[in-house]
C-alpha cells in the first residue's frame, strides 16, 4: 500500500491557533515528502473546532504546492453543496497549474447538520446538489464553451479558466462513509474512493461494492481506495499511549460534538441510518479504535501487524494517516512519522 498524510483539524483557538496549526501542517508535509509519503490532503468544514480551521482545502494545498515538488495534493474533500461550480472549477484549475499538475480532487456530500443549518441549505437536497455539482465541475474542467441548466446552478457557454494542467482534468475521488449507493456510483463512474475505516468486515463489503461496480462498468484496472487512520508510532506501547491517548480521545470527542445534531433528532432522507452511525461514534474510545484497527497506534511491530491485518480483510490502496490529531505537538508528530517511515513503511510499501 501507499502512504499519505492528512490534516483534519479538531482544535479551536483555546488549544492551538490557526497559525500554529497550519505552520505545523506545512512543516510536516515537507517532512512527509522527504520521508517518501506520496500524498497530502485536508478537508472542507466550517464553524466548529471539528474541521473548522479548514474551510478551503485548496488554499492549504496551494501553499503546499509552493513548498514541495513531488507529493500529490488531494482535497479530502471539497463540498459541492456549499460551492458554486463555476468558482470551484476555476480554483481547481488554478491549483493544478500552481502545482504543475499534482492536484487530485476529492468531493463529499457534507454530513454535519450544523453546517447545513448555517448555510441555510436543506439536508434533503444534499444528494441532488452533490450529483449536479460534481457533474458540472467535471464538464467545466474537461470541456470548453460549456452550458448546463441545473436545478441549483445554471450557466451558458462558459470556458473555465485556468484550464487544468492535467488532461482531461485532475483525477476525481468520492468520499463516503457507509452508503452502498455512494460506493457503487463511484465505481461505476470510474472515480477513486476515499472512506473512513469501519469494522473491517463492513469496510470489506463496501469496497467490494465499489470494485464490482468498477469492473461492471468496464474501466481499466481495479480502481483506487483510500482509507484514513489516526497514526502514532513510538518505540514502546507505553510511550505511544502516553503521547497519543489524550489527543486521540480529544479528536474522537470533537467528531461527536461536531455531529451532535444527529444525536438531537435531526433526520434526512438523504442520510439514512446516520443516527446509528452517530451512536456508534459516540461509543468509540481510545482502546476500541486500536482494537478494531481503525487507529494505528503502538510500536512499529504493532502498527505493521494492524495494517497487514486490516489490508488482508479489506484490500485498499492508500493509507491516509492523520499524524497530528488533536493538539499533538509538532515534535511528537515528527518523531512518530520518522519512526513509521524507517521501520513500518519498508514492510508495507508496494514491492
Secondary structure, DSSP 8 states (H G I E B T S, - for coil): -EEEEEE-----TTT--HHHHHHHHHHHHHHHHHHT--EEEE----SSTTTTT-S-HHHHHHHHHHH-SS-EEEEEEEEGGGS-HHHHHHHHHHHHHHTTS-EEEEEE----HHHHHHHT--GGGHHHHHHHHHHHHHHHHH-SSEEEE-SS-EEEEE--SS--SSSS---EEEEESS-HHHHHHHHHHT-EEEEE--SHHHHHHHHHHHHHHHHHTT-SS---EEEEEEEEE-SSHHHHHHHHHHHHHHHHHHHHHHTHHHHTT---TTSTTHHHHHHHHHH--HHHHHHHTSEEEE-HHHHHHHHHHHHHHS--SEEEEE-S-TT--HHHHHHHHHHHHHHTHHHHS--
